[in-house]
Amino acid sequence: MKKTGLNNLPLDLTILSANINQELSDVDTRYAIRQLSKRQFTSRNDQAMALYDVLRNEMDINVSIRRVSRYNLVDPSKLSKLLRNPNRKKWDRSPKLTPEQELEVLDWLSNCYNNNNPQTPRDLRNEILNRFDVFVTKNWFRYLMKKYPNKLVIATAHPQDDKRLSVTKNTAKEHISNLLNYVNGIPTELILNLDEASSSDWEDRRSKKVIVPEYAKDRRIEFEVSRATKKITICSTISMAGDVLPPLIVSRRKTIDDDVYNAGWREGQDFVYAYQERGFINSKIFNNYIYEHVIPYIKNTRTSMKIEKSPAVLLIDNCPLHTNEELYRRLALENIRVITFPPHTTNLFQPLDLVTFHVYKQEKCNMRSKYKKGSQIDLFYRNLVSMEKATHSSNNRNAFYCAGLSIQTSVIPHVASIRVEYLNKVIDESNLSNDERINNMIEFGWVNKKYFQEFQ
């Protein structure tokens, strides 16, 4: 910010706003400019003195004279003399909220929570500014909580796919019956979970501190998030016994750079690669991965364990690309049961969502690559190393345990046992709906069962 000092006319508010916004938040800047716009100033120094009063006295921002002189492009020494003049008229402090307005804010916070949209302290400041044209400080919410101790609490809200908030608990409990009927007693080496993760806005969403009604303090609080456009897709497959298959990477690059192979990565063993112009996985890529990697793994496992006639289980979600009849028929032919979760409940039941992808995203977020940022080798390094750390044996077994499947070690080979009491508790404590008017129209459970009957 260059001081001109030559022009003593009040500074254009657009320029002043840009100068302030380099150091203060959008909310602070917007309010300060809005207050200045209410008055007419004869000189730039008058404008600067008003800004100083607004920032310090009304907004409780400990700003120096030198900083204000930078914002207004005035001489700091002259501004200092003017501000220290005991006879100058100071900016009047604006009133805060009335008791009636405070109660209106409490109602608004409660309604937001009930609509699965809990508000952060920043959101609260924005709402008060927009609704009442009143500025409150960053910590004003603490005053509100102290004044109404039985009305508000600070809690942690977790991102949640918006559709997951419209599934009934009774629908979710059907999943327990499916596990008992179709997964219980299956050898753990033959129980697989497969799903995709991606680099997206959804992935980057973090839990946040929110202000909610006091009665919600012991609940898990979630807020709606819509999934965004993907940049790269990585598909992981783990077994309940702790094994992991090579992850599938789908990218917008048609070829793989020599740097990837020179770094020691082995295609087919360390990863499987597929090209798609937008980085999305499609049905063709998904089916090929199943045919060329998942089915051979199950066949080899059966042969090595001498359990050729034992059924296998593939746990997947209801993503449209997973639900195609060609795939269902082929997996039935290989004696592989496809078990899908109730729609929008993978956050409760899917092993990969409960443990693996959380660790993967955390590792990738903290990963320091030695390669040029954005290069293909950098992409491979961060994703593959993070996935390797997320899918070691103990993590995989723990993922299934968190999904309600424990290992029964009293028999050889080890088989799955369903944690019914635990799963009922998970559902009861979830934010799933109790409204039985919600009708689920998506098939789930053993979705390729009819083809088993066809081949018998």
Secondary structure, DSSP 8 states (H G I E B T S, - for coil): -----S--S---HHHHHHHHHTTS-HHHHHHHHHHHTTS--SSHHHHHHHHHHIIIIIS-----HHHHHHHHT--HHHHHHHHT-TTS----------HHHHHHHHHHHHHHHHTT--B-HHHHHHHHHHHH-----TTHHHHHHHHSTTTEEEEEEEEEEGGGGG-BHHHHHHHHHHHHHHTTT-BGGGEEEEEEEE-SHHHH---EEEEEEGGGTTS-EEEEE-----S-EEEEEEETTS-B---EEEES-SS--HHHHHTT--BTTTBEEEE-TTS---HHHHHHHIIIIIHHHHHHHHHHHT-TTS-EEEEE---GGG--HHHHHHHHHTTEEEEE--TT-HHHH-HIIIIIHHHHHHHHHH---SS-TTSHHHHHHHHHHHHHHHTSHHHHHHHHHHTTEEEETTSSS-EEEE-HHHHHHHHHTS--B--TT----S--EETTHHHHHHH-
